[in-house]
Amino acid sequence: MRLIFAGTPEFARIAFERLHAAGFDIALALTQPDRPAGRGMKLQASPVKQFALQQDIAVLQPRSLRLDGKYPEDAAAAQREIAGANADVMVVAAYGLILPQWVLDLPRLGCLNIHASLLPRWRGAAPIHRAVEAGDAETGVTIMQMDAGLDTGAMLLAERLPIAGDDTTGVLHDKLAQLGGKLIVEALELAARGGLRPQPQPQAGVTYAHKIDKSEAAIDWSQPADAIARRVRAFDPFPGAQGFVNGESLKLWRAQALPHEESDRPPGRLLSVNAQGVEVACGHGRLLVRELQRSGGKRLPAADFLRGFELAPGMAFEPPQRT
């Protein structure tokens, strides 16, 4: 089976590598243009591009695929390359560009998407973050036949994955990336035998995983401790949960809810500070913060962090700024 792969970050690279290892004929890789990254802000190729170049697979990096959009010359060139690839199917994973109808229609078997949730729950840009933040007991990967809607296409294959109580978005991302790579190989092998059976998504249970905004990082200490602990895990590694004390921003990376230990102190007040962590009053329960980071510094266990940054009982994290 001849295919085109469209993806950009590490999640996509894992699937790309699995497809290549399985022996599929990959004619072309589509990925986002190189972006500035790192301290020197030098242009950096995406993980998908890096793997494609290692395997001598042709790479295409259009700024847009819309023929009537801002970069019609990019879209027109992409149209020629995609049509010339004569692919049976396009596999899409976290590509970052909306596919117009002409792309969806070109491959004989259409475009298949690797989506990191159990559709129709958590359609959209940030399904892993939102599943952790919501306290979902499980998630998974859905292989979906793409259509013009936002993750609304028919489901082709799905597998569930439990969410552990200490899973961060980073940890869950890695598990789902491996699962996605396995499932897309299975899906294409089934497709080659005519064994895929599309199932429409149910109308019930639709939720949307809106893109993570940096403004969400600031902790609202009036929330329950368990909700704050989930947000800390959901925003690890990006954008990081943020607290402000004495005008300085701190990132809080590892935290444990103590919901049955109530406090009569105002939300955000530091109740105890020791090598085990920083205990903070919340709207309901207490939060024990075990790992912190100063701006420009490293993530450190509480015991090491407190050697270089003074925190003491009675101090308080400030409420988030309202804009």
C-alpha positions, 0 to 999 in steps of 0.5 A, spaced: 500 500 500 502 506 497 501 512 502 502 519 504 504 521 511 502 528 514 504 530 521 509 534 525 511 533 532 513 527 536 506 524 537 506 523 529 513 521 528 512 515 532 506 513 528 511 514 522 516 510 524 512 504 525 509 505 518 516 505 515 518 499 519 512 495 517 514 496 510 509 500 507 511 504 501 511 512 504 511 516 497 511 523 501 511 526 508 507 533 509 509 537 515 509 544 518 515 549 516 521 549 520 520 553 526 525 557 531 526 553 537 531 553 543 535 559 546 538 561 539 531 561 536 535 557 530 530 554 525 529 547 527 526 541 523 520 537 526 521 530 528 517 528 522 521 531 517 527 529 521 525 522 520 523 523 513 530 525 511 533 520 515 529 515 511 530 518 504 523 520 504 521 526 500 518 532 504 513 537 503 512 543 508 507 548 505 504 554 509 497 552 507 493 547 503 488 552 501 488 554 494 484 560 496 488 562 502 493 566 504 499 562 500 495 559 494 502 558 491 504 553 496 497 550 496 498 549 488 505 546 489 502 541 494 496 539 490 501 537 484 506 533 489 500 530 492 496 528 486 503 525 483 504 521 489 499 516 487 497 514 494 492 509 496 491 513 503 494 519 507 495 518 514 494 524 518 497 525 525 497 532 529 499 535 522 497 542 524 494 544 518 486 543 516 485 539 510 481 542 505 476 537 501 481 536 495 486 533 499 481 529 503 478 526 496 485 525 492 487 518 495 483 512 493 482 510 500 481 518 503 485 520 509 485 516 516 487 520 522 490 518 528 486 521 534 488 521 541 482 520 544 476 515 544 471 519 540 466 523 540 469 525 547 475 530 546 474 532 539 479 538 537 486 540 539 488 538 546 485 531 547 490 528 552 491 535 556 483 535 557 482 528 559 487 529 564 484 535 567 477 532 567 479 526 571 477 521 566 479 514 568 480 512 561 482 515 554 485 511 548 486 512 540 481 512 535 483 511 527 478 515 524 476 516 516 477 524 516 471 528 513 470 536 512 468 536 520 472 537 526 474 530 528 467 528 526 468 522 521 467 515 521 471 511 526 475 505 523 478 502 529 479 504 537 483 501 543 482 504 550 487 505 555 487 507 563 489 513 565 493 512 572 492 517 578 499 520 577 499 520 569 501 527 567 500 529 559 507 528 558 507 520 560 500 519 557 502 522 551 508 517 550 503 511 551 498 514 546 503 515 541 505 508 541 498 505 541 497 510 535 503 507 531 500 500 533 493 501 531 494 505 524 499 499 522 493 494 524 488 499 520 492 499 514 493 492 514 485 491 515 484 496 509 488 492 504 484 486 505 477 490 505 476 489 512 475 496 515 468 497 517 466 504 518 462 506 524 459 513 525 460 517 531 454 517 536 451 523 537 451 523 545 458 524 549 461 529 544 466 534 548 471 539 545 478 539 547 480 546 546 487 548 545 491 550 551 492 557 552 498 559 556 493 564 560 490 557 563 496 556 567 495 560 573 492 556 579 486 559 582 487 556 589 479 557 590 478 551 586 478 544 590 485 541 591 483 535 587 482 539 581 488 543 582 492 537 582 489 534 576 491 541 572 498 540 575 498 534 571 495 536 565 499 542 564 506 538 565 510 539 560 506 545 557 505 550 559 506 548 566 501 550 572 503 557 575 503 560 582 505 567 584 508 569 591 511 575 593 510 578 585 515 572 583 512 566 578 513 559 580 512 553 576 508 547 580 510 540 577 508 535 582 502 536 587 498 531 591 491 533 593 489 532 601 482 533 600 480 530 607 484 535 610 480 542 611 483 548 613 480 555 615 486 559 612 484 563 606 485 559 599 493 560 597 495 560 604 502 556 605 500 552 611 507 548 612 513 548 608 518 542 609 523 537 605 516 533 603 513 539 600 509 545 600 502 545 603 497 550 601 490 551 603 485 550 597 477 552 596 476 545 599 482 541 601 489 542 601 495 541 596 502 538 597 506 541 592 512 536 591 516 539 585 517 547 583 521 551 579 523 558 579 523 562 573 529 561 569 531 555 573 530 547 573 525 543 576 527 541 583 524 537 588 521 541 594 527 540 599 532 542 593 528 548 591 527 551 598 535 551 599 535 557 594 528 560 595 525 562 601 517 560 603 514 559 609 508 558 613 503 564 613 506 566 606 500 566 600 500 564 593 496 570 590 490 569 586 490 569 578 490 576 575 483 577 571 483 580 564 
